[in-house]
Amino acid sequence: MINRMPQKTSLTIFLILAAVGGGIAVVLSAGLPDKGPAPGSAGCGTASVVQDAIIIDHTCTDLASIPSDWVEQAKERLRVSYGHTSHGSQPITGMAVLMNNPAYAGLYDFTTNGSVVAGKLSIADGTPDGDLGNPDRVTWASRTRDYLNGAGGDRNVVIWSWCGQVSNATTSDIETYLNRMNQLESEFPSVTFVYMTGHLDGSGESGNLHQRNNQIRQHVRNNHKVLYDFADIESYDPDGNDFLNRGANDSCSYSGGNWAMEWCGSHSGSPLCASCDCAHSHALNCNLKARAFLWLMTRIAGWGGDGDDTNPPPQTHKGGRVRR
């Protein structure tokens, strides 16, 4: 275990299961490291922590707020399994933009085949195969168990992503998901599993998607879990404008247009708008999700998220939950 003052929290094993798709196409844009969205970002380390639950949402996209020392600690300590189909590829696509930008000098380097390389975050991308609803709503759990008991025995962060299955999920369907996550957490106490919400579908706050996402959020808050709030991240533009109840969907389109296209149209040259092949969506969405993913990784590694905690402990991660 890793000890870190002053508070205590769990190391998360983040499992996102991804179907292996095409490669990631990246076109770099000029520009120095960005400051990220001004409004809201500061709240991620405080307002988004509820009784030791870690909730990564749209307020957690300010790249400049993450101490580089903690990025290095995450690369050293974490071994990530990330299973997903096409929508779940969005954070990885955005992270590739950061990795290939020479302005960052390798700070955000990562592998996608699970290899452990010094100076790179180890991600087994697309492993295990499938997602939280593909081929059904339960197979992901058995694949996780088999993987952690076998080839993925070194993984200490496990992430599973949804595709579109939350939109038509019932309360019982989400309970099935939550119960299986709880069971895996009990079987693999040295692993932290990251919960996730489903992508937007245009149905707004009154829609089934939002209600089922709230069911997941409430479980995370009540039980001190870790959540990557996929839906919340794509509900807001970088200025903090909320598009959920304006019919926003996964492409960033809403009743009045496309908020990502509009924002990048008025912020030409922003690193947040760096071109990439963002599945189902605009590049801005992938770039925001990448920054939120890095917040997630550093919080899991032990960063408090408060901006003042810039000196990570020297211990090397040996497995088990990170304590802070």
C-alpha positions, 0 to 999 in steps of 0.5 A, spaced: 500 500 500 502 507 498 501 511 504 500 519 503 497 524 507 493 527 510 487 523 508 485 516 506 482 514 499 482 507 495 486 506 489 482 504 484 482 499 478 479 502 472 477 497 467 474 499 461 472 494 456 473 496 449 472 492 442 478 493 438 476 498 433 480 502 428 487 505 429 487 512 432 488 518 427 491 524 430 493 531 427 497 535 431 495 543 432 500 548 434 500 551 441 503 550 448 500 546 453 493 549 455 490 552 461 483 548 460 476 551 461 477 556 466 470 555 470 468 549 474 475 546 474 477 548 481 472 544 484 474 537 481 478 536 487 473 538 492 466 539 490 466 532 486 469 528 492 463 526 496 465 522 503 471 519 499 468 518 493 472 520 487 467 523 481 471 525 475 466 530 471 466 536 467 469 540 472 475 535 472 478 537 465 484 543 467 490 539 464 494 545 467 492 543 474 495 536 475 502 536 478 506 533 473 509 529 479 503 526 480 502 524 472 509 521 473 507 517 479 501 515 475 505 512 470 509 508 475 504 505 479 498 504 475 497 498 470 490 499 467 485 495 463 481 499 459 475 495 455 470 499 451 467 499 444 467 505 439 464 510 444 469 508 450 475 510 445 474 517 446 479 518 452 484 514 448 483 518 442 484 524 446 490 522 450 494 520 443 493 527 441 497 529 448 502 524 447 504 526 440 504 533 442 512 535 442 510 541 447 509 536 453 515 532 452 513 525 453 509 527 460 503 524 457 506 518 454 502 511 454 502 504 451 496 501 449 498 493 449 499 493 456 506 493 456 510 496 462 515 501 459 518 506 464 516 513 463 509 511 460 502 509 463 501 502 462 494 501 458 491 494 456 486 498 451 481 493 449 482 488 454 478 484 455 473 484 449 466 487 449 463 493 453 458 493 459 452 491 454 456 487 449 455 481 448 450 482 453 449 485 460 453 480 464 459 477 460 463 483 462 464 481 469 466 473 467 471 476 462 474 481 468 474 475 473 478 470 468 483 476 466 485 478 473 486 471 474 490 470 468 494 474 463 491 481 467 494 479 474 498 485 474 492 490 472 491 494 478 486 499 475 480 496 471 475 500 467 469 498 463 465 503 458 458 503 456 456 504 449 449 506 448 446 501 453 444 505 458 439 509 454 434 503 454 436 500 461 431 498 466 433 500 474 434 492 474 439 492 469 443 498 472 442 494 479 445 488 475 451 492 473 452 495 480 451 488 483 457 485 479 461 491 480 460 490 488 462 482 487 468 483 483 471 488 488 470 483 494 473 478 490 479 483 488 480 487 494 487 490 491 483 492 485 479 499 484 474 498 479 472 505 476 464 506 474 462 509 468 455 513 466 452 512 459 453 517 453 448 522 452 442 521 447 438 527 447 433 525 452 435 531 457 434 531 464 427 527 464 429 521 459 431 514 462 438 515 460 439 521 465 435 517 470 439 511 470 446 515 470 443 518 476 442 511 479 449 509 478 452 516 481 448 515 487 451 508 488 458 511 487 456 517 492 453 512 497 458 507 497 465 511 496 466 509 489 470 512 483 466 514 477 468 517 470 462 521 469 462 520 461 455 523 460 457 529 464 463 531 461 460 531 454 454 535 457 458 542 458 462 546 453 469 548 456 466 555 459 461 551 463 455 552 459 450 546 460 447 543 454 444 537 457 437 540 457 438 543 450 437 536 447 445 534 447 447 528 444 454 524 443 456 528 437 455 534 441 449 536 437 443 540 441 437 543 439 441 550 437 447 547 433 453 543 435 456 546 442 463 543 440 463 546 433 461 553 436 466 553 441 472 551 437 469 556 432 470 562 437 477 559 440 481 558 434 487 554 435 486 552 442 489 545 444 482 543 446 480 543 439 486 539 436 484 535 430 483 527 432 478 522 429 473 522 435 468 516 434 461 519 434 463 526 436 467 532 435 475 532 437 473 537 443 469 532 446 475 527 446 480 532 448 476 534 454 475 526 456 482 525 455 484 531 460 478 528 465 482 521 464 488 524 466 485 527 472 482 520 474 489 517 473 492 521 478 487 521 483 487 514 483 495 514 484 494 518 490 493 526 488 488 529 492 486 534 487 486 540 491 492 543 487 496 544 493 499 537 493 505 537 489 509 532 492 508 525 491 511 520 496 517 516 494 514 509 495 513 504 489 506 501 488 506 494 489 499 493 488 493 494 493 489 500 494 492 507 494 491 510 501 492 517 502 
